[in-house]
Amino acid sequence: MLVCSCFAVSDRTLRKVIGAGAHDVEEIGDHCGAGTGCGGCVEEIEELLDETVPHRAQLIA
C-alpha cells in the first residue's frame, strides 16, 4: 500500500527501512524521503513505527 504519495513510498519499503534501524520519522525521511514532502503521511508513518518497533510508544512518553 502506498503511504507517501510525494515520494511513492510503500508500507513495504517503510518496514524495510524500519527493520534496517530507523526509529523515527526523521530517520525514515533520511533513508527514503517519506514524511519530508507535504507531511500528509507522517501520522501513518508514526502508527507503523508504533506497530513495528517494540516498546517505541513507551519510549516516547
NUKE-585353 format. One record per atom (N, C-alpha, C): chain; residue number from 1; residue in three letters; x, y, z. Coordinates in steps of 0.02 Angstrom, whole numbers, padded with zeros to 5 digits. Example, Ala and Ser with C-alpha at 12.3 -4.5 7.8 and 13.67 -1.06 7.14 Angstrom:
BEGIN
> A/1/Ala/00660/-00284/00390 .
> A/1/Ala/00615/-00225/00390 .
> A/1/Ala/00660/-00165/00390 .
> A/2/Ser/00642/-00112/00354 .
> A/2/Ser/00684/-00053/00357 .
> A/2/Ser/00645/00002/00394 .
***
This chain:
BEGIN
> A/1/Met/00042/-00058/00000 .
> A/1/Met/00000/00000/00000 .
> A/1/Met/00045/00063/00000 .
> A/2/Leu/00027/00111/-00040 .
> A/2/Leu/00064/00173/-00044 .
> A/2/Leu/00050/00216/00018 .
> A/3/Val/00102/00235/00053 .
> A/3/Val/00095/00276/00113 .
> A/3/Val/00112/00349/00097 .
> A/4/Cys/00169/00359/00064 .
> A/4/Cys/00192/00427/00047 .
> A/4/Cys/00184/00438/-00028 .
> A/5/Ser/00135/00479/-00046 .
> A/5/Ser/00124/00491/-00117 .
> A/5/Ser/00175/00540/-00147 .
> A/6/Cys/00204/00582/-00106 .
> A/6/Cys/00254/00630/-00131 .
> A/6/Cys/00315/00594/-00160 .
> A/7/Phe/00335/00540/-00127 .
> A/7/Phe/00396/00504/-00147 .
> A/7/Phe/00382/00431/-00166 .
> A/8/Ala/00318/00414/-00173 .
> A/8/Ala/00296/00347/-00193 .
> A/8/Ala/00328/00292/-00150 .
> A/9/Val/00320/00300/-00084 .
> A/9/Val/00349/00252/-00037 .
> A/9/Val/00292/00208/-00009 .
> A/10/Ser/00302/00143/-00015 .
> A/10/Ser/00252/00096/00009 .
> A/10/Ser/00264/00075/00081 .
> A/11/Asp/00214/00043/00110 .
> A/11/Asp/00222/00017/00178 .
> A/11/Asp/00276/-00036/00179 .
> A/12/Arg/00284/-00073/00126 .
> A/12/Arg/00336/-00125/00122 .
> A/12/Arg/00406/-00092/00128 .
> A/13/Thr/00416/-00038/00091 .
> A/13/Thr/00479/-00002/00094 .
> A/13/Thr/00491/00026/00164 .
> A/14/Leu/00438/00054/00193 .
> A/14/Leu/00445/00082/00261 .
> A/14/Leu/00463/00028/00311 .
> A/15/Arg/00434/-00031/00305 .
> A/15/Arg/00451/-00086/00351 .
> A/15/Arg/00524/-00106/00343 .
> A/16/Lys/00549/-00105/00281 .
> A/16/Lys/00620/-00121/00269 .
> A/16/Lys/00665/-00069/00301 .
> A/17/Val/00647/-00006/00293 .
> A/17/Val/00687/00049/00322 .
> A/17/Val/00686/00045/00398 .
> A/18/Ile/00628/00031/00427 .
> A/18/Ile/00623/00023/00499 .
> A/18/Ile/00664/-00037/00522 .
> A/19/Gly/00659/-00092/00485 .
> A/19/Gly/00698/-00152/00501 .
> A/19/Gly/00773/-00141/00497 .
> A/20/Ala/00793/-00092/00455 .
> A/20/Ala/00864/-00076/00448 .
> A/20/Ala/00888/-00030/00503 .
> A/21/Gly/00842/-00008/00547 .
> A/21/Gly/00864/00031/00605 .
> A/21/Gly/00834/00100/00613 .
> A/22/Ala/00792/00123/00567 .
> A/22/Ala/00760/00189/00575 .
> A/22/Ala/00709/00185/00632 .
> A/23/His/00712/00232/00678 .
> A/23/His/00667/00230/00736 .
> A/23/His/00622/00290/00743 .
> A/24/Asp/00626/00337/00696 .
> A/24/Asp/00580/00394/00697 .
> A/24/Asp/00569/00420/00626 .
> A/25/Val/00523/00466/00619 .
> A/25/Val/00504/00492/00553 .
> A/25/Val/00564/00525/00519 .
> A/26/Glu/00604/00561/00557 .
> A/26/Glu/00662/00595/00528 .
> A/26/Glu/00711/00545/00498 .
> A/27/Glu/00725/00491/00534 .
> A/27/Glu/00771/00440/00507 .
> A/27/Glu/00742/00406/00446 .
> A/28/Ile/00677/00395/00446 .
> A/28/Ile/00645/00365/00387 .
> A/28/Ile/00651/00413/00328 .
> A/29/Gly/00639/00477/00340 .
> A/29/Gly/00646/00527/00287 .
> A/29/Gly/00716/00529/00258 .
> A/30/Asp/00766/00522/00301 .
> A/30/Asp/00835/00521/00278 .
> A/30/Asp/00849/00462/00231 .
> A/31/His/00815/00406/00244 .
> A/31/His/00827/00345/00204 .
> A/31/His/00788/00344/00139 .
> A/32/Cys/00724/00366/00140 .
> A/32/Cys/00682/00357/00081 .
> A/32/Cys/00641/00418/00062 .
> A/33/Gly/00644/00471/00100 .
> A/33/Gly/00608/00532/00084 .
> A/33/Gly/00538/00536/00114 .
> A/34/Ala/00510/00480/00135 .
> A/34/Ala/00442/00480/00162 .
> A/34/Ala/00437/00526/00222 .
> A/35/Gly/00384/00566/00223 .
> A/35/Gly/00373/00612/00279 .
> A/35/Gly/00407/00679/00271 .
> A/36/Thr/00444/00689/00216 .
> A/36/Thr/00481/00752/00208 .
> A/36/Thr/00449/00798/00156 .
> A/37/Gly/00395/00776/00124 .
> A/37/Gly/00362/00817/00074 .
> A/37/Gly/00307/00858/00107 .
> A/38/Cys/00245/00842/00091 .
> A/38/Cys/00188/00879/00116 .
> A/38/Cys/00172/00864/00189 .
> A/39/Gly/00196/00806/00214 .
> A/39/Gly/00184/00788/00283 .
> A/39/Gly/00119/00749/00295 .
> A/40/Gly/00081/00738/00242 .
> A/40/Gly/00018/00703/00249 .
> A/40/Gly/00024/00631/00272 .
> A/41/Cys/00082/00601/00266 .
> A/41/Cys/00092/00531/00284 .
> A/41/Cys/00124/00522/00352 .
> A/42/Val/00143/00576/00385 .
> A/42/Val/00180/00571/00448 .
> A/42/Val/00141/00532/00501 .
> A/43/Glu/00077/00544/00507 .
> A/43/Glu/00037/00509/00557 .
> A/43/Glu/00037/00433/00542 .
> A/44/Glu/00030/00415/00479 .
> A/44/Glu/00031/00344/00461 .
> A/44/Glu/00100/00312/00473 .
> A/45/Ile/00152/00350/00461 .
> A/45/Ile/00220/00326/00474 .
> A/45/Ile/00229/00315/00550 .
> A/46/Glu/00205/00362/00590 .
> A/46/Glu/00209/00355/00663 .
> A/46/Glu/00172/00292/00686 .
> A/47/Glu/00113/00280/00657 .
> A/47/Glu/00075/00220/00676 .
> A/47/Glu/00113/00157/00657 .
> A/48/Leu/00144/00157/00598 .
> A/48/Leu/00183/00099/00576 .
> A/48/Leu/00243/00089/00622 .
> A/49/Leu/00275/00143/00642 .
> A/49/Leu/00331/00137/00689 .
> A/49/Leu/00307/00108/00755 .
> A/50/Asp/00251/00131/00780 .
> A/50/Asp/00224/00105/00843 .
> A/50/Asp/00209/00030/00839 .
> A/51/Glu/00185/00008/00781 .
> A/51/Glu/00170/-00063/00771 .
> A/51/Glu/00233/-00105/00764 .
> A/52/Thr/00285/-00077/00734 .
> A/52/Thr/00343/-00115/00714 .
> A/52/Thr/00400/-00114/00765 .
> A/53/Val/00412/-00058/00798 .
> A/53/Val/00467/-00051/00845 .
> A/53/Val/00442/-00067/00915 .
> A/54/Pro/00465/-00121/00944 .
> A/54/Pro/00441/-00141/01011 .
> A/54/Pro/00453/-00086/01063 .
> A/55/His/00403/-00073/01101 .
> A/55/His/00406/-00026/01158 .
> A/55/His/00419/00046/01137 .
> A/56/Arg/00412/00062/01072 .
> A/56/Arg/00425/00130/01050 .
> A/56/Arg/00378/00180/01083 .
> A/57/Ala/00315/00164/01088 .
> A/57/Ala/00267/00210/01118 .
> A/57/Ala/00286/00226/01190 .
> A/58/Gln/00312/00178/01226 .
> A/58/Gln/00333/00189/01296 .
> A/58/Gln/00395/00232/01299 .
> A/59/Leu/00438/00227/01249 .
> A/59/Leu/00500/00266/01249 .
> A/59/Leu/00486/00340/01238 .
> A/60/Ile/00434/00355/01198 .
> A/60/Ile/00418/00424/01181 .
> A/60/Ile/00383/00458/01239 .
> A/61/Ala/00341/00422/01276 .
> A/61/Ala/00300/00451/01329 .
> A/61/Ala/00342/00477/01386 .
***
